[in-house]
């Protein structure tokens, strides 16, 4: 921390010595340069704004409506009035191209007529001739005040007689806009800005102050009689002023500004002294404070940050040392208590999740088979009454194997071979009750030891028999097949029963997505819950039409998932 503070203070002290070594004259030159640059930018922005009017107004010389009004002498009074309104609307748009007070007028000397964006303007050929200027010129008596004016013609020169022109366009920019512009410039640390050109009245801001502007222009002398830009330092009333001037090539006027020199240089002198003293005091107190800050704040915070990172990385047994005797001791003790509570909560939550997961899987498994026993016992009773001992023995043996498999709650993971062997027992039990039923089970030898949850396939076979084949009047068939492709295992159960229509199919899909806490269904829903609980959210059930004519239910999951490895370890 101490080293860091010294590194930060070194450039500050160096900057102080650099600033104190510079003379006032050098600082003054930099301020003059900055003032001229600001003035240059202001004039450039002003010229760009004025040129917008050129771009918007000059094209009116060749506007289609203007040419039609000029040359089409056979127009009806209605068409003539309509054309005048169109031209006046375009002139209003050209006048609105900037936020300056202005008006634009189109003259037709040969017709003795004009159209203007100013509704009060009336055609005056003498006035047009007296103010004719191909460049920007200043007039003291425009229609509503003084301002700049410019005329555009297609010939590019002033004719001997004004009525020799077919058409001309004139723009008037009024003095008010330039006064507003100077007010804006003055608000940016200026003192007394004004526009000046010999032989014309000065254009000043509305709140001008300081030395007399006429006196400033006189003192500048030949400097403002040419196209030069620069500065002058001159005293008024015993007070030195910095006078800067910049020439506008577009208007051919000078922008002049005056600022008291001590208003700029004085604060710099004071700041140099204050800055030097402050830097020395800051350096001395900073070294003292940095040492105390490092030992009392930085190191405890470093330990806290490292402890948070250890906790974030999973080291919940990490604890902070509490040897220090300051405000951080209380914080460290509470951090250690918090870490202990977090560790206990995580361990308890993990144990609860494991117990809840096992309980949920066993509860889902237990929902599957109660109704199956009643049908088998009914079959045994009927066969006994009929004296068919062999059928009774076969059913009893198969039923014993069936419930020996389903009631084993200690081991929820079995091999795929064991599960399909149980499916075969289930189908044999059903075939004893329905001799027309046929089935086939296909399992590649290399997949026989693959671990899956117990009773994952049997509910699908039971659904195929109960819902697909129970009400058909032809021999039923069930086929079970298993294959692996691109790391995904597909287990299909198909039947040649009645199948499902689109509405039933969609309803089944929607029921599969109901959360476990909101639905207590069984069968296919239970299989889907156990499938995702063991193989993750990528595992899915796909319903489609079987090639046998009924329904095909396919279980689809990726091999090698974490949950699958857990099941294999059980």
N, C-alpha and C positions, 0 to 999 in steps of 0.2 A: 504493500500500500504506500509506504514511504517513497519507494523508487518511482511508483506511478505518479505520485504528486510532484516529485522533482522533474520528471519528464514533462508533465503538463506545464509547470511553471517556467521551465527553461525558455521555450519560445516566447512566453509573455514578457519575460525580462529582456530577451534579445530584441523583441519588437519595441520595447521602451527605449533602449539605447539607440536603436536605429532611428526612431522618430525624433529623439532629442538631438541627434547629430545632424538632422536636416535643417537647413536655414529657413527662415521665414520667407525669403525670396523664392525658394524652390516650392514651398507649399503654396505660395501665392500664384506661381506660374501654373501649378496643377489646377488650382481653383479657376483661373482664367480659362484654361483649356476646357475644363468641365463645363463652364458657363457657355463658351462658344459652341461646344458640342450640343448642349441642350437647345441653344438658339437655332443651330443648324437643323436639328431634328424637328423643331417646331415649325420652321419655315418650310421644310420639306413636306410635312403633313398638311400645312395650309395650302401649298401649291397643288398637292395631290387632290385635296378636296375641291379646289377650283377647277382642276382639269376634268373632274367628273361632269361638270356642267358643259364643258367643251364636247365631251363624248356624247352627252345626252341631247345637246342642242344643234350642233353642226349638221347631223344627218337630216334635220328638217328641211334643208335646202333641196334634197332630192326625194322627199317623202311623196308617195303616190297621191295622197289627198292634196298636198300643196301644189303639185304639178297639175292636177286636174282642175283645181280652183284657178290656177294661173292661165292655162291655155284653153280650157273648154269654155268658150263664150256662149255656147248654146244651151247651157244648163237652165233648167226651170228654176223658178224662185225657191221652190221646195228643196230641190237638189242642192242649190247654192247654199241655202241655210243649213242643210244637213252636213254638207262638206265643211262649212265654217265651224260647226259644232264639233266635228271629228278632229279638225286641226286644233281647236282650242283645248280639247280634252288631251291631245298629245302634248301640247305645250304645258299644260298643268302637270302632266306626269314628268316632263323634263324639268320643270321648276321644282318638283318635289324630290328630285334625285339627291338633294343634299339638305342639311338642316339649316341653311342660310336663308336670310330674307332676300328674295330675288324675284325677278319677273323675266319672262322670255317673250319676245315679240317677233312675228314674221311680217315683213314689209313687202308690198306689191306696188312699187312706184308707178309702173305703167298703168296699173288699174286705179291708182290713187287710193289704195286701201291698205289696211293692216289688221292682223289678228293677234291678240296678246293674251297671256295667262292672267294679266291684270284686267279685270272687267271695266275699270274706269279709264283705261287708256284710249285716246282718240288719235287718229292719224294726223301727223304734222310733218310735212316734207322738209320744212326748214329745220325743225328740231332734229330730224333724222340726219340731215346733211351736216349740221353743226357738231354732232356727237359721233360722226362716223369715224371708227378707228379699228384697224385690223388687229391691233394688239390691245391689251388692257390699258385703259386710260381713266383718269379720275375726273369726275364732274361734280361741281358744287350744287347744281340745281336739277337733280333728277326729279322724277314725278313725285316721289314721297320722301325726298331727302338726298343727301350727298352719297356718292358711292362710285364703284368702278363699272365700266361698261365696255363691251366688246362687240364688234359686228363681223358676221361671216357672210361672204359672198362666193359665188361659184367661180368668178373670174380671178380671184386672188389679188386684186388691186382695186383702188378706189377710182371709179369712173369720173370723167370730167363733169358730167351732170348726173345727179342722183336718179333722175327719172329715166336714165339709160339702163338701169338695172331691171332685170326681170323679177328677182326675188332676193331678199336679204333677211338674215336672222340676227337679232341683237339680244344680248344678255345684260341685265342690270344687277349688280351685287351691291347691296346697300351698306352704308357705314355702320349701321347697328350691329351687323354680324361681326365685323372686325372688332368693334368695341367689346362684344361678348367674348370673342376669341382672346383678346388681351386680358380680360378679367380672368379667364381660365389660366392663361400663362402666368399671371401675377400670383395666383394662389399657390403656385409651385415655387416658393421661396424667391420670388422676384420682388422688385420694389417700385419701379416706375417705367414700365414698358410702353412704347409708342411707335407708330409708323411715321416715317418722315420721307418727304421728297421736296426738294427745293421748288418754290413757287406754288406750293399747295398747303392747305391747312393741315395741321398735325392731327392724326387719328390716335387718340389716347384711350386708356381704360377709363371706366366711369369713376374709379376711386384713385386716380393718380395723386401721388404725393412726392415730396422730395424737391430737388432743385427744379427751376423753371426749365421746361422742355425746350423752349426756344433758345435759352442760354446754352443748353447742352448741345443742340444742333450747331449753334454758332461756334462753340469751342471745338467741335469735331472738324469744322471747316471743310477743307478739300477731301477729307476722308469720306464724307457722305455725298460728295459731288461726283464720285466715280462708282465703279462696280465693286469696290473693295469691301472686305469684311475684316474686323479686327477689334482692338480694345484701346482704351485710354484711361489713365489714372489721373484724376483732376480733383482739386479741392474746391469745396463750396462752403462758405461760412466757417473756414478753418477745419473742415472735416473731409478727409479724402474719400473719393467715390471711385468705384470700378465701373467704367462705362464700356459696354460691349455693343457692337453693331454688326448686323449681318444683312447682306443684300439678297433680295428676292429677284431672281432672273425672270420670273413669270410676271410679277406686278411692276418690277423696276422701281421698287421702294426699298428703304432700309428699315429693318426692325432694330430699335435702339432700346437699351435697358441700362439702368443705373442702380447700383447697390452700394451702401456704405461699406468701405473696406474693413473698418474696425469691427463691423457687425459679423464679418467672416473670420478675420484673423484673431480677434480678441478671445473668443471661446477656445480657440486652438491653443493659445498660450496658457490659458488657465488649465486646460485639460492636460497639457504636458506636465505641468508642475504637480497637479493632483494625481495623475497617473503614476508618475515616478515615486511619489511618497507612498501611494497605495500599494504599489508592487513590492516595495521593500518591506512594508508592514505585513503584507500578505505572505511573503516568502518566509518571514520569521515565525509568524503565528501558524502558518501552514505546516512547517516542519514539526512544531510542537504538537499540533493537533493530529497530524498524521500518525505519529507514533502511538498516541493514546487511542486513536480510532482503529489502528491495526490490531492492537492487542485486545481491546474491549468490544469491538464490533465485527471487524473483518474475520478474525479467526473463528469466533462462535458461529457467524453466518456460514462460513466455509464448512464447518462441521455439520451444521443443519442441512445444507445443500447436499453434502455427501451422504448424510443419513437418508434423506428423501430419495436419492438415486438408488441407494441400496434397497430401500423398501420397494421402490418401483421395479427394481430388477428381480424381486421375489425373495429377498433375504429378510424375512419378517422377524428373524431372531436378532437382528442388529439393534444395539442400544447405544445411546450417546453417553460419553463421559460427562460427569457433572462436577468437575473439580473447581471450575471457576466460581467466583463469589460476586456475581453482578446480576443485572436484570435478566440475562440470558439463562441463568440457572433455573429459574421457574419455567421458562419456555422449554428447556431441554428435559426437565423432569416430566412435564406434561406430554412432550413428544414421546418419551419412553413409555408412558402409560398408554398413550394412543396406539403406539406400535403393538403393545401387548394385547390391547383390546382387538385390534385388527387381526392379529394372528389367531386369537381365540375365535373370532367371528368366522374367519375363513375356514378354519379347521372344522368348526361346528356346521357351517353351511355345506362343506364338502361331504361330511358324514351324512347330513340330512338328504343331500341330493342323491348319494349312492343308495341310501335306504329307500327313498321315494321312488327311484328308478326301478329298483328290484321289486318293490311292492306293486308298482304299476304294471310291470311285465307279467308278474304272477297273477294279478287281478284280471288282466286281459286274457291270459291263458285259461283261467278258471271259468270264464264266461262261455267258453266255446261248446261244451259237450253235454250239459245235463239232459237235454231232450233225447239224445241218441240212445241212452240206456233204456228209456221206456219202450222204444220200438223193438230193441233186441230182446228184452224180457218178454214182450208180447209174442214175438216170434217163437221163443222157447216154449212158452205155454201152449201155443197152438200146435207146435210140432209134437209136444209130449202127448197132447190129447189124440193126435192122429197116429201115434205110435211110431213116428219116424225118429228112432233113436240116433241114427247116424247124423242127421241134420242137427239134432240137439247137441250132440257132442262137438261137431264142427263149430257150431255157433258159440258154445261154451269156451272152447279152446281159443277161438279167435277173440272173443270178448275179454277173456282173461289177459291175452297179450295186449289187446287194445288199451285196457285200463291200467295195466302195469306200466305202459308207456306214458299215458296222459297224466297219471297221478304222481309222477316223480318230479317233485318241486326242488330237489336239492341241486340239480344240474340243468340249467336252462339251455345250454349249448349242446347240440348233437351234430353228428356228421350228416351230410346230405344223403349218404347211402342209408343211414338209419331212418331218416325221415321218410324216404321213399319206400323203405321196407314197411314202415307203419302205414303208409298210404295204401300199399298192396293189401295189408290186413283189413283195412277199412273197406276197400273195394270188395274183398272176398266176403265180408259180412253182408254187404249190400247185395252181392250176387246170390247169396243164399236166399235172400228174400225176393230177389228178382232174377230168375235164371236166364232171362234174355239179355242181360247186361254183359257187354264185353269191354275189355280195357287193355291198354298197353302202357308200359313205363319204360322210357328210354333214358339211361344215365351213362355217360362216358366214364370209363373206369378211373381216369385221372382226376375226376371231380368227386369221386365217392367220399373222400375224406374232408371235403370242404365243410367248415363249421358254419352252421346257421342256427337261428332260434328254434326251439322245439315247437311243434305244431304250427309251422308257418305255411305248409303246403296243404295239409289235410282239410282246412276250412274251404279252400278253393274247390277241392274234389267234392266235398259235401254239397256245396252250392250248385255245382254242375249237375249232380244227381237230383237234388231236391227241387231246384228251380228250373233246371233245363230239361230233365228227362222224366220227371214224375208223371206228367200228364200226356205223354206221347203214346201213340198206338203202334209204334214200330220199335224194333230192338234198339236199345240205347248203347252208346259207346263213349268212353272217356279215354283220352290220350294225354299222358304227361311226358314232356320232353325237356331236356336241359342242354344248353350250349353256351360257349364263351366266344366273344368276338371283340377285338380291340380293347381287352381289359375289362369288358362288361359281361356280367353273367345274366342270361335270360332263362327263366323257368316258366314254361307255358303249360296251361291246363285247358284242354279243348273238349268240347262235346258236340254231339249232333242233334241237340235239342232245339227248342223254339227260338233261342237267341233273344236279343233285345232290340226294340226300335230306338230311334234317335232320341226321343223324349226320355225313355227309361235310361238310356245310356248317359245322357246329360245329368239326370237326377242322381245317378250313382256317383258320377264324378264330383258333383257339388257336395254330396254327403261325405265323401272322403276328406274334404278340406275343413270340416267342422272340427274345432279344437277339442282336445280330449276332455277338458273340464266342462264342456257344454253338450256332450253327446255320449250316451251310454250304449251305443249300438254294438252289434257283434258281427261275426262273419267277416265280410270283406273289409269293413271299417277297422276291425281289430287287427287284421293282417297288415293293413296299411300303417297303422300306428306302430306296430312292432317292427315292421320293415324299416321305417324311418328312425325309430328309436335305436336300432342296432346298426344300421348302415348309413345314417346321415340323411340330410335333406335332398341329396341327389337321387336317392332311391325312389322308384315310382312304380305305380300299377298302371298298365295300359290295357284298355278294353277294346276289342275289335271282333269282327266276324270271323268265325272259325272256317277253315277249309273243309271241315266235316259238315258245315251247314248251321251250326249253333253259335255259341259264344266262345271266344278265346280270351283268357285272362293271363296276362304276362307280368311276372315280377322281374324288375330290371334294376340291378345295382352294380356299382363299381367294385371290382375285386381289390383286396388289399387295404380296405378302409380301417381306420383305427378301431371302430366298434367291432369289426369282424375279427381283428386280432385279439380283442378282449374276450370275445366269445370263445375263441379257440383256446385261450388260456384257462377257461373255466373248467 
